[in-house]
Amino acid sequence: MKNHPQNPAPEDAIARRACPPVICYPTDTLPPVSPVIFSKGRENIKLIEEIIVPPREANTFSVPAGHYFRIVSVEGAQVGDLNLWNALDLEEKFFSGKTRALHGTHVSVGDRLWSNLPNMRSMATITYDTLDWYGWDEDGGSVHDVIGTRCDPYTNVLLSGNEYHHCCHSNLIRAVAAERKMSADMAERFVHDVLNVFMCTGFTQDTHQYFMKASPVRPGDYIEFFAEIDLLGALSACPGGDCSSGHSSEDAQCYPLKVEIYEPADGSIGDWVKPARSPYSRSHGL
């Protein structure tokens, strides 16, 4: 239907389409990111923990506020699906939609990962990205997207009729259920739309459909974050591998991912203050 309109264009169609775009959420008044604080803080960080995420599986990790963590490519091109929660309150979780509205379809250094309503605060800030050179390619693709929701068994059954249990949605459910000792049904309440780490994606120019292509990530590449609150994270090593062909199957070559947790030196992050939850009154006009 997008390509075959049922109605003729009106006489003023050109004028209507020529209206200038307006940025929905200008970010000039956001609390400023201090690159000096974060860059100084990461100068003498100490590795305190490493977590391996097996291929086609997920694993959890915890990061104290004021610490750094990295997601690292270790053996081959592999994308990961990242969920984040307030470690003390799983009802507060990463809000990919608002992160996308504020920072764009793909994120990198200086962008923040925001939490859901009514919290609406920065959970983590991206402080380093070895793939920041990629930019935008000729297909309109870029890396680290907040467009895709995660591969899931429900969509897979809808499109193929097959059940596959290593979709990222299910991987994340199993990891959270094991970490918090809860049922799959309970854990599924908390799994949410992801940051697609290392994934190269965009929208096609003709039908504007979501596409993926081979990730440019290579062993040794990483994306680094500064934890603004106490975090519980879950990362799935997508069954699509580098997502050059498909996902939700055993067809792709897959590799592990590694999460590294770093502690900064005492006093190295200066006057950084943990962000508070949104001060909105929540009266909603009533």
N, C-alpha and C positions, 0 to 999 in steps of 0.2 A: 504493500500500500504506500510505503514511503516513496517508491519510484513511479507509481501510477496513480496520480491524484484523480479523484472523482469530480473535482470542480475546476472550472476554468479560472485562470488568474484574473483578478479584477483590474480595472483600468489603472489603478494607482499601485499595482503590485511592486513596481520598481521602487517607488518612493517608500513604500512600507518596508521593503527589504533593506533600504539604504539607511535606516535609522542607526545612529552610532551606538556601539556597545558601551555599557556602563559596568564597571567592576562592582559586583554585588557587595563585597566586604573589603573595603580599603583597609589595609593593615598598618597604616601609618601610626595609628594610636594604640597598637598592641604594646604590651609591656616589652621594652627593648631587649633583644638578645645581646649579650655582651661577648663578642668573639674573643676579646682580650682575656676575660676571666676563664672561658672554656679552654682557650689555647694554652694559657699558662698552667691551668689545672692539669692538662694532659701531658705536660712536659716530663713529669717524674712519677707517672702512675705505676703501680705495682700490680702485677697479675696475681689474683688471689684464688681464682677458680676457673676451670674449663669444663664445658659440658658438650658432649658429642651428640648430635642428632643423627640417627641412622637413616639411610636411604628409605624413602617411602614410609617413614615413621615421624613421630613428633616427640619432643622432650620439653620439660619445663625448666625454668631457672629463676632465681631470685636476685634482685639487685637493690641494695640499700640506697636511699636517697643520697645524692651527692657523689655517687660512684659512676663510673663509665662502664659500658658494655659494648662488645663488638660481635657482629655476626661475620664469620670468616669462611671463605671458600678454601677447602683443604685438599681436595683430590681431583676435582673436575667441575665443569660448568654445571651448576645446580642452583635452582631458585628455591626460596623459602617463604612460607606464609607465617606472618608474625601476629600474635595476639598479645595484648598487654592489659593488665589489671592493677588496680590498687591492691597491694599485697594484703592490706588489712581490711579490705571491703571489696569483694568481687563484683558488687553492683556498679562500681565505678570502673569503666573499661574504655579502651581506645575507641574513638569516634572517627572512623575513616571519612564519613561524609562531610563533617564540618572541617576536618583537616584538609580535605580536597577543596572545599569552598574557600578556605582561607589562603592556602598555599599553592593550589593547582593540582593537576592530575598526577604529577610525579614529584617526589620530594628529595631534597638533598641538604647540604650543609646550611645551617641557620634556620631550617624549617623545624616546626614543633609537631609533636603528636599530641593531639588534644583529647580530653576525656569527654564522655557522654554527658548529656543533660541529666540532672540539674547541676552537675559539678563544673563542667566547662573550664578546665584549667590544663596547663601544660603538664603532660606526664613525662615527656622526654624531649630533648633537643638533639638534633643530628649535629655532631661536631666534626666528623671527618668521613670522607667517602672517596675511596680510590677509583670509583667509576664516574666521578663528577666531570671527567673529560668528555663523556659520551654525548651530552647535550641532547639535541633532537636530530634524528636521521631523516632521510628523504621520504620515508613512509609516514613520518609524523610520530615515530616511536621514541620512547625514552625509558629510563630505568627507575626502579623503585616506585611502583604505582600504588595509588589509593583509588583505583577505578574498580578492579576486579574484586569480587566478594570472597573467593576461595573456591576451589573445585569441591563439589559436594555430591553425595550419593543420590540425592533427590533429583537433581538436574540430570545426572547420569542415567538414572532409570527413565526419566521423561524422554530423553533423546535417544537412548540406545536400548532400553529395556533390560539392561544388565545391572546386577548388583556388584559394586566394587567397594571394598571396605577400607582402602588406603587412600581415599580422597582426603585432601587436607582437612576438611571439616571433621571427618571421622577420626583422623589422626589426632587433631587437637582435643576432641572430646575424650579419647582414651587417655591422653596425657594429663589433662586436667582432672579427670576422674581418679586416676592413680595418685596424683599429687595431693588432692584434697580428700581422698577416700570417700568419694560420692558415686552414686549411680550414673550411668550414661545419660539417663533422662535428665537428671539434675545438672550434670556437667554441660549438656547441650544448651541449657538456658544461658550460660555464660560465654559460650563461644560466639565470636562476632566477626564482622567484616575486617579484613586484614590489611596490613602493609605487605605488598608483594615484593619482598627483598630480592634484589638482583634481576627481577623479571623485566623483560623489555616488551612494552605494550603500547597501544595507541588505539585510534579509531580509523577505520578505512575511510578514504576520501569519497567513495561513491555511496555506500550504504551506511556509513558511520557506525559500523559494527566494531565491537571490541575485538582487537586482534592481539596475538602474541607472536614473537619471533625469537630466534636463538639468542639467549642471553650472552652479553659480552664478558661476563664474569670469568675469571681464571683463578687457579689456585694462588692464594696469597692476597687476593682482593678482599676488602672488608668495608663494612659500613659501621660507624661508631656513634653511640648515643651517650648523652649525659642523663642519668635518671633524676628527674625533678621531684619524684615522690618514691616511696618504697614500692617496688614493682615486683609482681609475679609475671613472668613472660612464658609463652609457649611458642615454639617454633616447629613447623612441619617442613621436612624436606620433600617437596612436591613430587608426586609420582610422574610428573611430566619432565623431570630432569632439567634440561636447559630450556624446555618449552618450545623447542624448534618444530615440533610435529603435532603433539597432542598431549593429553593428560588423562587421568582417571582410568589407567590401565597399567599393565606390566611391560608395555612395549618399549618405553624409553630407557636409556642408560641413566641410572641415578647414582648420586654420590652423597656422602655424609656432609653435614655442615657442622661448624663449631661455634659455640658461644663462649666468649672470654669475658670475665668480670674483672674490673680493675679498680683499685683503691687509689685515690689521689693522695699526694703528700699532705701532711697537716698544714693547714693555712693556705694551701695553694689555690683554693677557689674563692678567696677573698670574701667579699660581702654578699655572695650569693645567698638568697633566701628561698626556702621551699615555698612554692606558690600555694595560695589558699584557694578553696573552692569558690565558685562564683558568688559574689555578694548580692546577687539579685534576690529580692524579697520573697519571690514565689507567690505573691498575692494574685497574679494573673488578672488583675483588674476586678476581682470580686470583693 
